[in-house]
Amino acid sequence: MNRRLTCLILSILFLTLGCQQNKKGTTADKEAAKPQKTAPSPKKQEEKPKVFTAADISIKKELLYTKYTLEDSYPYKDTTRGFQWDKIKERLAFVENFQQTPSLYGVLQNYQNEKGEAPTIQDYKRDSYKRVSDSFNVERYQAAPLYDLNTAKAVRYGRDGWLVRLQGPDSLARIPIEGISFEGKYTVPKKYLRMVSDTVKFKIINVVDVTNQNICTLEKVGNEWLVRSMNPVTSGRHKPPHAQETPTGLFVVQEHKSKMFYYEDGTKTYGGFAPYATRFTAGAYIHGVPVNNPNGSIIEYSESLGTTPKSHMCVRNASSHAQFVYKRSKDFASLVIVID
């Protein structure tokens, strides 16, 4: 009897210990099944925009205008001329880079001093045309005054057609700007500034080469810049007191005139007109062959195209090519880049 009781007691103890062990195991399993806390992952750093170089620019020829087309390199008299594609790629990379940052753009404007003559800066000089100019060789005539941020004094001039980025509210009498077509930060009176939407994308660019006397038009499609035309031109020449060089730099297309009438030098008498004129700075237009008769008919081509500078700041083209540029270049949404 005692032996049976002993066995029974041992059996009960064995079962009790087994149940406790199973309960402990179940608790451990539950703990293991719980999701484990992990250290928070570091915030993803914002990726900086890619800085484009000339090597990143893809240019492909898909001409839409095929008259008078020049080759990449072509003979001229006893030398060779051509398209400076490396320099053009550098300018296109610059355009790609400044457009990566959404901005409210502005265009400096003072065509024929219609916004008022800019004040005379302290350290001005007179150029070969006897006009007031700054140390950057920008004339006061048709320019916007740029003021120093600290002294609030007019210190230089901004060319009509230059592109800027607004750095402050447009409600101020003088608006803070940062140059895109030029370097530096200044303020400019609001009346000299034309606002451009921050949604604009400059995808149509006309590149004028005043050294080689040619022009190419480009269009951004996808990730490529497509060459739409390659033509001869005649740019402005230095001949005081009337004819002036076509200034180099980056300009915004501002105005279109189907016929741009011009005066005879030194008079207020119309001497003729230039067809399909696209204005980009001051009195400089991309236009067709001049017609020295206000009532004359359009002339398609001139043998002087692609030779030496002969114009009054403007860029002469075959008239049908000027029309091509005229139709594709939109006001305040297209660029003209003049290189040397």
PEPECOR-V459262 format. One record per backbone hydrogen bond with DSSP energy under -0.5 kcal/mol. NH is the residue of the N-H (numbers start at 1). CO is the residue of the C=O. E is the energy in kcal/mol with one decimal. If there is no record, write none. Layout:
nh=(NH | NH)
co=(CO | CO)
e=(E | E)
This chain:
nh=(5 | 6 | 7 | 8 | 9 | 10 | 11 | 12 | 13 | 14 | 15 | 16 | 17 | 18 | 19 | 20 | 21 | 22 | 23 | 24 | 25 | 26 | 27 | 28 | 29 | 30 | 31 | 32 | 33 | 34 | 34 | 52 | 56 | 57 | 59 | 60 | 62 | 62 | 64 | 65 | 69 | 70 | 74 | 76 | 79 | 81 | 83 | 85 | 88 | 89 | 90 | 91 | 92 | 93 | 94 | 95 | 96 | 97 | 98 | 99 | 100 | 101 | 102 | 105 | 105 | 106 | 107 | 108 | 109 | 113 | 114 | 116 | 122 | 124 | 124 | 125 | 127 | 130 | 133 | 134 | 137 | 139 | 140 | 143 | 144 | 146 | 147 | 148 | 152 | 155 | 156 | 158 | 160 | 161 | 162 | 164 | 165 | 166 | 167 | 168 | 172 | 175 | 177 | 178 | 179 | 180 | 181 | 186 | 187 | 188 | 190 | 192 | 193 | 194 | 195 | 196 | 200 | 203 | 203 | 204 | 205 | 205 | 206 | 207 | 207 | 208 | 208 | 209 | 210 | 210 | 213 | 214 | 215 | 216 | 217 | 218 | 219 | 220 | 221 | 221 | 224 | 225 | 226 | 226 | 227 | 228 | 228 | 229 | 231 | 233 | 234 | 237 | 239 | 239 | 242 | 243 | 246 | 247 | 249 | 251 | 252 | 253 | 254 | 255 | 257 | 260 | 261 | 262 | 264 | 267 | 271 | 272 | 273 | 274 | 276 | 277 | 278 | 279 | 279 | 280 | 281 | 284 | 285 | 286 | 287 | 287 | 288 | 289 | 291 | 292 | 293 | 296 | 299 | 305 | 306 | 307 | 310 | 311 | 313 | 313 | 315 | 316 | 316 | 317 | 319 | 321 | 322 | 323 | 324 | 325 | 326 | 327 | 328 | 329 | 330 | 332 | 333 | 334 | 335 | 336 | 337 | 338 | 338 | 339 | 339)
co=(1 | 2 | 3 | 4 | 5 | 6 | 7 | 8 | 9 | 10 | 11 | 12 | 13 | 14 | 15 | 16 | 17 | 18 | 19 | 20 | 21 | 22 | 23 | 24 | 25 | 26 | 27 | 28 | 29 | 30 | 31 | 50 | 53 | 54 | 57 | 225 | 60 | 227 | 228 | 228 | 66 | 230 | 81 | 79 | 76 | 74 | 72 | 83 | 84 | 85 | 86 | 87 | 88 | 89 | 90 | 91 | 92 | 93 | 94 | 95 | 97 | 98 | 100 | 103 | 196 | 164 | 194 | 162 | 192 | 110 | 111 | 113 | 154 | 121 | 122 | 133 | 131 | 127 | 125 | 138 | 134 | 137 | 132 | 140 | 158 | 156 | 187 | 153 | 148 | 146 | 146 | 144 | 142 | 108 | 159 | 106 | 178 | 104 | 176 | 176 | 169 | 188 | 186 | 165 | 184 | 163 | 163 | 177 | 147 | 175 | 173 | 189 | 190 | 107 | 193 | 105 | 197 | 201 | 333 | 333 | 203 | 218 | 335 | 205 | 216 | 206 | 337 | 214 | 208 | 339 | 209 | 209 | 231 | 207 | 229 | 205 | 226 | 203 | 219 | 224 | 221 | 58 | 219 | 224 | 60 | 217 | 226 | 217 | 215 | 213 | 316 | 311 | 237 | 243 | 239 | 239 | 236 | 245 | 338 | 336 | 161 | 334 | 279 | 279 | 277 | 274 | 259 | 272 | 269 | 264 | 262 | 262 | 291 | 260 | 258 | 257 | 286 | 255 | 277 | 284 | 284 | 281 | 283 | 278 | 285 | 315 | 275 | 299 | 273 | 290 | 291 | 293 | 289 | 302 | 233 | 304 | 235 | 235 | 244 | 311 | 285 | 234 | 314 | 287 | 300 | 318 | 318 | 319 | 320 | 321 | 322 | 323 | 324 | 325 | 328 | 253 | 330 | 330 | 204 | 251 | 206 | 249 | 336 | 208 | 337)
e=(-2.2 | -2.3 | -2.3 | -2.3 | -2.6 | -2.4 | -2.3 | -2.4 | -2.4 | -2.3 | -2.4 | -2.3 | -2.4 | -2.0 | -2.2 | -2.1 | -2.1 | -2.3 | -2.5 | -2.4 | -2.4 | -2.4 | -2.1 | -2.1 | -2.4 | -2.3 | -2.2 | -2.3 | -1.7 | -0.9 | -0.7 | -0.8 | -1.6 | -1.2 | -0.6 | -2.4 | -0.6 | -1.9 | -2.2 | -2.2 | -0.6 | -2.2 | -3.3 | -2.4 | -2.6 | -3.2 | -2.3 | -2.0 | -2.6 | -2.7 | -1.7 | -1.9 | -2.4 | -2.5 | -1.8 | -1.9 | -2.6 | -2.3 | -2.3 | -1.4 | -1.3 | -0.6 | -0.7 | -0.7 | -1.0 | -2.1 | -2.4 | -2.3 | -2.6 | -2.3 | -1.9 | -1.6 | -0.6 | -0.7 | -0.8 | -2.3 | -2.2 | -2.4 | -3.1 | -1.8 | -1.7 | -0.6 | -3.0 | -2.1 | -2.6 | -2.6 | -3.0 | -2.8 | -1.5 | -2.7 | -1.4 | -3.1 | -0.6 | -3.7 | -2.0 | -2.7 | -3.0 | -2.7 | -3.0 | -0.7 | -1.1 | -2.6 | -3.2 | -2.3 | -2.8 | -2.1 | -2.2 | -1.8 | -1.7 | -1.6 | -2.4 | -1.9 | -1.9 | -2.5 | -0.6 | -3.1 | -1.3 | -1.2 | -0.6 | -0.5 | -0.6 | -2.2 | -2.1 | -0.5 | -3.0 | -0.6 | -2.5 | -2.9 | -0.7 | -2.5 | -1.1 | -1.4 | -2.7 | -2.1 | -1.5 | -3.0 | -2.0 | -2.3 | -0.6 | -2.8 | -2.0 | -3.0 | -3.2 | -0.6 | -2.8 | -3.0 | -0.6 | -1.0 | -2.7 | -1.9 | -1.4 | -2.3 | -1.0 | -2.2 | -1.0 | -1.4 | -0.7 | -0.6 | -2.3 | -2.7 | -2.1 | -2.3 | -2.7 | -1.2 | -2.6 | -3.0 | -0.8 | -2.2 | -2.7 | -2.2 | -3.0 | -1.2 | -1.9 | -1.9 | -2.4 | -3.0 | -2.4 | -2.6 | -0.6 | -2.2 | -1.2 | -3.6 | -0.5 | -2.4 | -0.6 | -2.3 | -2.9 | -0.6 | -3.1 | -0.6 | -2.1 | -2.5 | -0.5 | -1.6 | -2.0 | -1.7 | -1.7 | -2.4 | -1.2 | -0.9 | -3.2 | -2.9 | -0.6 | -2.1 | -2.2 | -0.5 | -2.6 | -1.9 | -1.6 | -2.5 | -2.6 | -2.2 | -1.4 | -2.2 | -0.7 | -3.4 | -1.8 | -0.8 | -2.3 | -2.5 | -2.7 | -2.8 | -0.5 | -3.1 | -0.6)
